[in-house]
């Protein structure tokens, strides 16, 4: 459980073996030149002492299935126990498609993902 991917998967409800004990979220959305910018920050606290900060920022646009709209997504390790060193410490994406692809590739690379946790 030293891979950041494991915690991202748990946040998304796709991992077994990690216990999420609490979550705090703040909505920092704002309007800029008549454009609504959706901006959220969440902290996820796990029972093993790891805390992950998840941030998203995107403009509210009309949905279009043919393109993956630009947005900013980041996951960052805020704290960890002395026995668990999570790597990488930070991962950022510029759209949801990029994030989904990273999750999919890491899930495939982990092979029997649920059995290892």
C-alpha positions as CSV (number, residue, x, y, z in Angstrom):
1,X,0.0,0.0,0.0
2,X,2.9,2.3,-0.9
3,X,1.6,3.3,-4.3
4,X,-0.5,6.5,-4.6
5,X,-2.6,4.7,-7.1
6,X,-4.0,2.4,-4.4
7,X,-5.3,5.4,-2.4
8,X,-6.7,7.0,-5.6
9,X,-8.6,3.7,-6.3
10,X,-9.9,3.7,-2.7
11,X,-11.1,7.2,-3.0
12,X,-12.9,6.2,-6.2
13,X,-14.4,3.2,-4.4
14,X,-12.4,0.7,-6.5
15,X,-10.1,-0.8,-3.9
16,X,-10.4,-3.2,-1.1
17,X,-8.2,-3.4,1.9
18,X,-7.9,0.3,2.8
19,X,-10.2,1.8,5.3
20,X,-11.2,5.4,4.7
21,X,-12.0,6.8,8.2
22,X,-13.0,10.4,7.3
23,X,-13.3,12.9,4.5
24,X,-13.5,16.7,4.6
25,X,-14.4,18.8,1.6
26,X,-14.4,22.5,0.8
27,X,-16.1,24.1,-2.1
28,X,-14.0,27.1,-3.4
29,X,-16.0,27.7,-6.6
30,X,-16.2,31.2,-8.0
31,X,-17.3,33.2,-11.0
32,X,-14.8,35.0,-13.2
33,X,-15.9,37.1,-16.1
34,X,-19.3,35.4,-16.2
35,X,-17.7,31.9,-16.2
36,X,-18.4,29.6,-13.3
37,X,-15.3,27.8,-12.1
38,X,-16.0,24.7,-10.1
39,X,-13.2,24.3,-7.5
40,X,-13.2,21.7,-4.8
41,X,-10.6,20.5,-2.3
42,X,-11.0,17.3,-0.2
43,X,-8.9,15.5,2.4
44,X,-9.2,11.8,2.7
45,X,-7.9,10.2,6.0
46,X,-7.1,6.5,6.0
47,X,-6.8,4.2,9.0
48,X,-3.1,3.5,8.3
49,X,-2.2,7.2,8.9
50,X,-2.1,8.3,5.3
51,X,-3.9,11.5,4.3
52,X,-4.5,12.4,0.7
53,X,-5.5,15.8,-0.6
54,X,-7.6,15.8,-3.8
55,X,-8.2,19.0,-5.7
56,X,-10.2,19.7,-8.8
57,X,-10.8,22.9,-10.8
58,X,-12.9,23.1,-14.0
59,X,-15.0,25.6,-15.9
60,X,-18.7,24.7,-16.2
61,X,-19.1,24.0,-20.0
62,X,-21.7,22.2,-22.1
63,X,-21.1,18.5,-22.1
64,X,-19.7,17.1,-25.3
65,X,-19.1,13.3,-25.6
66,X,-16.5,13.8,-28.4
67,X,-14.0,15.7,-26.3
68,X,-12.6,15.5,-22.8
69,X,-12.8,19.0,-21.4
70,X,-9.8,20.5,-19.7
71,X,-9.7,20.5,-16.0
72,X,-7.1,20.3,-13.3
73,X,-7.0,17.4,-10.9
74,X,-4.4,16.7,-8.3
75,X,-3.7,14.1,-5.6
76,X,-1.1,14.8,-3.0
77,X,0.1,12.8,0.0
78,X,-0.3,15.2,3.0
79,X,0.8,12.8,5.7
80,X,1.9,9.2,6.1
81,X,3.0,6.9,9.0
82,X,6.7,6.1,9.6
83,X,6.1,2.6,8.3
84,X,4.3,3.6,5.0
85,X,6.0,5.8,2.4
86,X,3.6,6.5,-0.5
87,X,5.1,7.1,-3.9
88,X,4.7,9.2,-6.0
89,X,3.9,12.0,-3.5
90,X,1.9,13.9,-6.0
91,X,0.0,13.2,-9.3
92,X,-1.7,15.8,-11.5
93,X,-3.9,15.5,-14.6
94,X,-5.2,18.1,-17.1
95,X,-8.5,16.2,-17.8
96,X,-10.7,13.3,-16.5
97,X,-9.7,11.1,-19.5
98,X,-6.0,11.3,-18.5
99,X,-7.0,10.5,-14.9
100,X,-9.1,7.5,-16.0
101,X,-6.4,6.2,-18.3
102,X,-3.8,6.4,-15.4
103,X,-6.2,4.5,-13.1
104,X,-6.9,1.8,-15.8
105,X,-3.2,1.3,-16.6
106,X,-2.2,1.0,-12.9
107,X,-5.0,-1.4,-12.2
108,X,-3.8,-3.6,-15.1
109,X,-0.2,-3.4,-13.9
110,X,-1.2,-4.4,-10.4
111,X,-2.6,-7.6,-11.9
112,X,-4.7,-9.2,-9.2
113,X,-5.4,-5.8,-7.6
114,X,-8.0,-6.8,-5.1
115,X,-6.2,-9.9,-4.0
116,X,-3.0,-8.0,-3.2
117,X,-4.7,-5.6,-0.9
